[in-house]
Amino acid sequence: MTLILVLVVGGVIGWLASIVMRTDAQQGILLNIVVGIVGALIAGVLITPLIGGAPITSGAFDFMSLLASFLGAVVLLAIINLFRRGSTR
């Protein structure tokens, strides 16, 4: 059950991050899920130790873990845009 929740929440987080970074037209639902989950992994390594909480990949679905995962997804999209276009937008 946790895997299904991680996929759904990861998809929503990836979708919201792609709207913020203006890459939503280039991505489909599968890439939104990947961005959300990889963003949560980045958040678990970089952001969570700074602000506390746990990433959504560990099964925690509180406000701090969702915020950290969202920030991780935005960071991931910014890095991808930096390599793809030379700017973060």
N, C-alpha and C positions, 0 to 999 in steps of 0.2 A: 504494500500500500504506500510505503514511503517513496518508492521509485516513481509511482504514478504522480504523487504530489510534487516531487522534485521536477518531473517533466512538465507538468502544468504550470507550476510557479516559475520555473526556468523560462518557459515560453512566454509568459506574461512579462517577466522582467526583461527578457531579450527584446520583446516587442516595444516596451516602454523606452528602453535604452536606444533602440533604433529610431524611435520618433524624436527623442531628444537630440541625437546626433545626425538627424536627417538622412538616414540610410534606409528608411523603411521601404522605399520603392524598389530597392535592389535586393531585398531579402524576402524569402518566403517563410512559412511557418517552421520548417525544419531548421533553417539557419537561425531563426529567432530562438528556438529551443537550445541549439548548440551555443549561441552567444550567451544566453542566460546561465547555462550550466557552467561553461568555462569562465564566465564572469564571476560566478559564485566560487569557483575554485581559486581564482585570482584574489577574490575578497578574503577567502580563508587564509591565504598566505600573507597578503599585504595589508589589508584594511582592518580585518577583525582584531588583530593584536593591538591596533591603535585605539579603536573605539569600543572594544569589548563585544561580547556575544559569541555566536557560533554561526558558521555559514549554513545555507539551506541544504547543502550536500550532506550535512551530518544529521539532518532531520529536524532542525530547529526552525520554526516558522514564526518567530516573534518580530517585532518592528525593527530592532537593531540588525537582525540577520537579513531581513528583506532589504533594508537600506544599504547594508554592506554589499549584498549581492548585486543590487542595482548599480552602485558605484563601481564595482568590479566590472560589470558589463559595459558601462560607459567608458571606463579606462581601456578595456579590450577594443571597443570600436574606435576609440581615439588612436590607439596604436596601429590598428589596421588601416585607418584613413591616413595616418602619417606615412606609412610605407607605400600605400597605394597612390596617393595624390601628392604627397609632400607637405600636406597641411592637415591640421586636426579639425578644421571648419570652425 
